[in-house]
Amino acid sequence: MAAQGRGGARGRGQTVSTRPVRFVALGDSLTQGVGDPVDDGWRGWAALLADGVGSDERPAVFRNLAVSGALSRDVAEDQAPRALAFGPDIASVVVGVNDTLRRTFDIGRLTCHLDEVCGALAAHGTVLLTACLPDPGAMFALPAPLARPLARRQRAVNAVVHALSDRYGAVHLHAADPVWVADRSMWSADRLHPGERGHRMLARSFHDLLAARGLAHGRPPSTEPDRPRPTRAEALLWLATAGTGWVARRCTDLVPQLLRLAGDEIRHWARGTSARLDRSAEHALSAALAALSPEPSFRPAGARMGE
C-alpha cells in the first residue's frame, strides 16, 4: 500500500508495516449496502470486501461514507473531503446512476466531479476501486422509448468511468455484464440494487482483482448468502413500504423529464433520425473527456491496474 507506518523486522533488510489498512467507500445506495439488510441497517459489498482486504498482521479499518441518493456532486463536495481526512490506502468510488435519473443530468459536470475525486485520492497514493454499472432502463425492463435515453446516459457515464480508471490506474470492475444483469438471483426486490448474493459477488470480484495485484491479504468474501432469499410476499411488502418512498422521490424529479425524452425518441424514430440522438450524446461525451485536466504524472503507489 501507499501509506507506511511502524514496522517490525522480517528477514534481512525487510520491514513489514503494522499500520492498519484504511479502506473508505464513497458513493450512493449501492455502496451504502441497500439490498443487503442486517439487523442494524445495511451491510453491502464494501463492508464484505473490507474483511478480506487486511490481514492478521495488518487488519483493515473500514469507513463507509456512501449515502442513498448521492450524486457525483455530493461525492465531490461532501464525501471526498472526509475520505481524504481519513487517509485511505484504498478507496472505492462508485457513483453515477442517480445522475442519470435526474433532469439535470450533464455528462460534462459528472466528468469534472469524478475527475476531481479520483485525482485528489490518487495524488495521495490511494488505490482506487471503480465499476461500470448496468443502466436503470434495462434493470426496470422499461419500454424502448423510456429505456433508450437512460441507456444512452449510462453508457456515457460508464465511458467516463473507464477513462478515469485508466487515467488513475484504478482497479476497475465490469459490473454491466449482461449475464450478471440477467441473473435474477443477484438482485433485490426493487430490481435496481443487488440482493445479498449480488453484493457478495461484487465483493468477491473486487477481492479477486485486488489479490491478483498483491493488494488484498485476507480471505476472500464468501459468495454464499447468510440468509434465505426474501419470499415474494416479503419482497412485495418491501416495495409497498420503503420501496414506494424511493420511487416517489425519484418520480417527482425524473418522470416529467423522462416523458420528454421518450417523446423525443418517438419523434426521431418516426422520422428515421434516431441516430441524431446518439451522435448528440457522443459529442457531449467527447467534449467532456476533452475538457479533462492535463494527464497526471503520478500513479497510486503499489498499483499496476488498468482493468
Secondary structure by P-SEA (a helix, b strand, c coil): cccccbbbbccccbbbbcccbbbbbbccccccccccccccccccaaaaaaaacccccbbbbbbbcccccccaaaaacccaaaaaaacccbbbbbbcccccccccccaaaaaaaaaaaaaaaaaabbbbbbbbbbbccccccccaaaaaaaaaaaaaaaaaaaaaaaaacccccccccccccccccccccccccccaaaaaaaaaaaaaaaaaaccccccccccccccccccaaaaaaaaacaaaaaaaaaaaccaaaaaaaaaaaaaaaaaccaaaaaaaaaaaaaaaaaacccccccccccccccc
